[in-house]
Amino acid sequence: MKRNEKMRMPTTKEAVFALLVVIGVILISINTALVLETALVLGAMTSAIIAVYFGYEFEEIENALIEGIKNGLGACMILMIIGMVVGTWILGGTIQTMVFYGLKLLSPQIFLPASFLLSTVTSLLIGSSFGTMATIGIVLMGVAEGLGAPAAMTAGAIVSGAIFGDKLSPMSDSTNLAAAMSGTGLFDHIRSMFYVSGPTAAISITLYAIIGKMYISGNVNLGTVEKILNTLQSNFNISLITLIPPLLMIILSVLKVPAIASLSASFATASIFAVFTQGANLSEIINVAANGYVAETGFKLIDNLLTQGGINGMMSTVAIILAGTAMGGVLEKTNVLKVLLKSLMNYVKTPKGLVLSTLASAYMMLIATGEMMVSMIIPGRTLEPAYKELNIHNSVLSRSLETAATLGCAILPWGVVSVYIQNVLDVNLGYIQYTFLPFISPIITIIYAFMGFALFKRDDKNLSQNSDITV
């Protein structure tokens, strides 16, 4: 195609102004109505108008939109398979079995660390911290009342566990988004995230065990727990063999099998177990894969927990990824991001400085928007070339974005996640001081940055770029 002579490179001031206009449009849209899909589409439209100003013709802008979208197609495919996996895991009894045995382990002596772990496992399996808090979280808050445990302390343990499991779950929409926006393979991102989240979780569990012994004593009221256990047993076949599908996925991910292959194997295995353990048929499997599982036990808490999954349930996140990558494609085509990066690299010349800049930019976006996903999208698309220039693996970028944006949103008083927590768990802002994960993770990230630890190079054998779909 003949080069358009009208096209020109933006100046630094123009690039900064262009990005601020795009962010402004997104912010106004979010503040008017919290619908991120529309906000990002409007952001992409604004980027297109900016491209016209810089001399680009419509055909060139359209090609840039399409090229940008191509970067997110791998993540979108993974998300659709995840919807199928979650639906069949529930159909096959995997989630039910884990909840059943998890609740059986509750006791006053280990209540807070057990709450953290049970929330972690539930969130890891269903890929939703929101879903975990609205189900198991509510149950644990009820148990805490029977134990005389402070509500804020219990909520802190629940929230920490829920967001920890969510960050390590290949089922999570925010985890997939962080990987997509930073150009990182899904399992590469999860492995890198564990370097920070693993020690953070160990410290958190220790703290919960200590304060639990200090504040919790007395007899536990297990009325609600017993009702849940009876409901699960009477409606589903609870069996440890139903845990094979998630175990298989974990093994395959450790072996660095690509995400699509690992998830597909887990889906196939879960479908087979659904037939033999729950009596499902092929029609039910196909329907659940498309529309998700709909529980009808008659117990609202259980029904809310088990009504999950399906390809259609992932379409909102797919739309967010497509709109975000389309917007990024135009900003990259017009060299807005390139000019900004060049200016940034005049000040940031080391991996340490780059990680700190990533945290700072994500926190600033989070404070301004109160929304974790857009706080990953803009910094992710802007800073990704800088990691390439300094030969730092993109998974360091993705975990830094998650550390600031996703974890931070849980303790930002006006953040979407925090507002949700306050309403669902019926607690005040006092829970924040007991939600240790979002405080400890950035400290560890900063320590790593100064030590030069876990700042993987792009050819690092521990995080092979060929181990997953990169976008």
Number of C-alpha atoms within 10 A of each C-alpha: 4 4 8 11 8 11 15 14 14 20 13 17 10 16 21 15 13 20 21 12 16 22 21 14 18 24 23 13 18 20 12 10 11 14 13 22 20 17 26 29 19 18 26 25 19 22 27 26 15 22 26 17 15 18 16 21 15 13 9 20 21 15 15 24 27 17 17 24 22 17 21 25 18 19 31 24 13 22 27 23 26 30 27 34 32 31 32 35 30 29 30 32 26 26 23 27 22 19 21 20 15 17 20 11 12 20 15 20 15 16 26 31 24 24 31 28 22 28 30 28 22 28 28 25 24 28 30 23 27 18 19 29 27 19 21 24 29 18 19 29 24 20 23 24 14 16 20 16 21 15 19 21 23 30 31 27 31 34 34 30 34 30 27 28 29 29 32 24 24 27 26 21 23 23 25 27 29 31 31 31 29 30 25 28 28 30 29 29 30 23 19 24 24 16 17 21 26 15 15 22 23 11 15 22 22 13 16 25 17 14 14 21 14 10 12 18 14 11 11 16 15 18 11 14 18 14 12 19 18 12 16 20 15 11 14 18 19 22 17 12 13 26 19 15 24 23 12 16 22 17 12 18 23 12 11 18 18 19 25 20 16 20 28 17 18 27 26 15 21 30 27 20 24 25 16 14 18 17 14 17 13 12 9 18 23 16 16 25 27 20 18 28 24 17 18 13 15 9 13 12 16 20 16 17 22 26 17 25 29 26 23 15 20 21 15 13 21 25 17 24 28 25 26 30 30 30 29 29 28 29 29 19 19 28 19 27 26 21 20 20 19 14 12 15 16 8 10 18 13 11 20 19 16 23 26 17 17 24 23 17 21 28 24 16 23 25 19 14 23 27 24 26 28 25 26 31 25 22 23 27 21 21 23 22 19 21 20 13 11 16 15 22 27 31 30 26 31 31 32 29 31 28 28 27 31 28 24 27 27 26 26 20 17 17 20 18 22 22 18 16 25 16 11 15 24 13 18 16 14 14 24 22 12 22 25 23 28 25 18 18 25 22 14 17 27 17 13 17 19 14 11 12 12 15 22 19 19 18 13 12 10 14 21 16 19 14 19 23 21 21 20
